[in-house]
Amino acid sequence: LGQAAPTGPNGERAPLTISGDGHRLVYLDRDTRRLVLHDLTHESDPRPITEPLTAAAPDPVFAQDGMSVVLTWPDGVEIVDVATAARTRPTGVGQVLGVGTYGMVATTGRRALPGAPDTVLLTLDRQGSVLTRVPFDPTVRAALTPDGRHLVTLSDGQVVTMDPRTGAVTRHARLTRLPEYYGTPSLTGWSGDGRLVVAIHPDDPGDAAFHLVDPVTGRAGQLKDAPDELDDVVLGRLP
């Protein structure tokens, strides 16, 4: 078995991500300094998917079915097929929001600060060909739903659900029952029952940092038995 490195080549937090079904991990190997794919369903050694890293590590995102992983590098994006190790490099992609039913959902630019010009929301097939293009606010933090059909965002105290192919809002609900917090909530994943896992910086140190938000009602509830600190936490489901 491999050992995950705590930090990347530049001292940054090393990537570690878990597939939606909990069967696969991608992490930076401590000894080889490569990003490796670890299949928990087989008794085999982790498989390297990069060369040894001397610069910043890429940001990995699993497809919902765990059969491909997207690596976002400073100069672009690479799609790696888990079964065949085949690689595709789509052009014009800046940030990947998820991979699901409609293929990859991404934006042409990286996340930006308020006041930045709109970017473009893309859907792409598994080969990296663009299927749809619509305008998108680069300041919005969005998460692809577990079924891969919708994007959910938190904006101005609202939980907003939209169709990534058209950019149309399909549902919105007022965000309720969160303790007072500062900054912008982080979208860190999904629970098994379809609620959004949200991390906040609470005003009161006694309040919880992690909460579950129902995207239909906007109602939040504390994620029980979660860590109190946001740093160095990776949330995921293991079989």
N, C-alpha and C positions, 0 to 999 in steps of 0.2 A: 504494500500500500504506500501511496505517496504521502508526503507531508506538505500542508499548505503553508506558503510563506506569509508572514504577517504584513510585510511591506513590499512595495514595488521597487524598481531600480532607482527611482528618484526619492525614495522615502515616503511615497504616497501609500495610502491604504491599498493592499493588494486585492485584486478582484476575486470574488468567490460568488458563484450563482448556482441555483438549484432549478432543475427543470420543473415544470408545472405538475408532472406526475410523480416527482420525487425520486425518479430512478437514475438521474444523472447529475453530476457536478462538473463545473468548470472552475479551476482555480490555478493560481500560480504555484508551481512546485518549488519547494524550498531549496532542493539540491540542484536541480537542472536549470532553474530560472526560466523554464518554459511554461506557457499556459497549457494545461493538460485537461483532457476529458476523462472522467472517471465514471464508468458504467457500473452502478451498484447491483445490477441484475446478473452480472457475470463475475466469476472469480478470476479476474484478469488485472494486469497492471494498468494504471492510468496511461492513456495514449496522448502523446504530445500533439498539439495543434498549432504551435508556433515554434519558431527558432528561439534559442536563448535570448532573453530580452535585456537590452542595455539601455533602452529609453523607456518612456512611459508605457505601461501595459495597456492593451486595448480593453474596452468595456464590453463584456460578453452579455448577450441576451439570448435566452433559449426560445425556440418556437414553442407554442402551447403543447404540441404533441411530443416535444423533446427530441425530434428527429433531425433538427438542424440547430445550429447556434450561429448568431450573427456577432461578429467582432467589429466594434467601431474603433478605428485607429485615428490618429490626428489628421491623416491625409485621405480618409475614406472608410468604406465599409466592405467587409468580406463575409460572405455566407458560406458556412462549412457544413456539408452533409455528414451527419453522424455515421451513417451506415457505410458510405463509400469514400469519405474524406474529400470528395470533389469540392472545389472552391469556385465561387462566383463573386465578381467585384462589380456591383452596380454603380453607375456614375450618378453624381449629383445628389447624394444622400449625406446629410450632416448629422442626423440624430435618429436612432431607431426607437420607436415607442412600443413595439411588440410584433410578434409573428403569430398569425392565427388563421381563421377561416378564409379570409380574403388574401392571404399572403402576408407580406411584410408591410407594416404601417410605419411610416417614417416622415421626417421633415427635411427640407432642403438645407435648413440652417440649424445651428445649435441653439440650446435654450439661451434666452437673452433677457436683459433688464427692461423694465417698463420704458416705453418710448421708442423701442426699436421697431423698425418697419416689419410688416408682416412677412412671414416666410410662406412656404407652400407645403401642404399636407399631401403626402403621396401614399398610394397603395401600389405594391409591386408583387408580381408573382414570385414563385420560389426560384426562378431563374434570373430575377433581378430586373425584369422588364416592367416599365411603369404602366399601371392600369388606369389610375385616376389621379387628378391634380386639382386641389382646391386651396384657396387662401387660408392661412392659419396664423394665430397670434403666437409668436415664439416665447412669450412670457408665461404662457399657460403650462402647468404641469399636468400631464395626462397619462392615464394607464389604460392599456387594452384589457377588455373584460376577458374572463377565462374562456368563453366560447369564441373569442376572437372577432366578434361582430360589431362591437361598439367601443368608443373611447369614453372614459369617464374623467372629468376634470373637477377641480375645486376652484371656484372663482367667485369673489365678492360674497362669501358666505353661502354659496349655492353649490349643490352637487349637480353637475350638468352632464347629461349623456348625449353623445352625438354619433352620427353615422360617419365613419372615416372616409367612405367613398364620396360623400357629397358635402360633408361639413355641416349638415343640417342638424339642429338640436332636436332630439326625439323625446327628451324628458328633462325636467329640472325640479329640484326640491330644495327647500331651505335646510341648511346644515344646522342641526340642533343637538343639544346635550353634550357639546364639547366644553371642557373647562376653558377659562380665559387663557390665551396664549399670545406669544409674540412671534413675528416672522411669518413665513409661509409654511403651511403643512406640507409634509413630504408623503408621497404615495409610495408605499413600500411593498405592496403585493395584495394578494387576495386570500381570504379564508376559505375553508372547504365548503361553507354554506353560501358563498357568493358575495360576502361583504368585503368592502375595501379596507385594507389595513393602512391606517394613517398615523404618521408620527408628528408630534407637535413639541414645541418648547413651551411648557406651561408656565404661566406667571407665578403660580404657587408651587414651590419645589415639592410639596406633598402630593400634587396631582400627578396622574399617570402620563407617561409620554406616548404610549401606543394605544390606539383606539380602533374599533371596528365601526365602519359607517355603511349603513344600508343605502345603496345608490338609488333605490326607489323612493324611500321616505325621507332620506337625509338624516335619519336618527343615528346618533353615535352611542357607543357603549365601550367601556374600558376593556381592553384586551387583557384577560386575566393571566397571571403568572409570567408576564412579559418583563424584560429588564427595565430599570428606571432610567438608564442612560441611552442616548441615541447613538453614540459613537461605537463603532466596531461591532454592530449587530447585523446579522444576516438572517432574514426570516424566510422560511420555506417549509415544505411538507415532505416528510420522508415516509416511505411505505412501511 
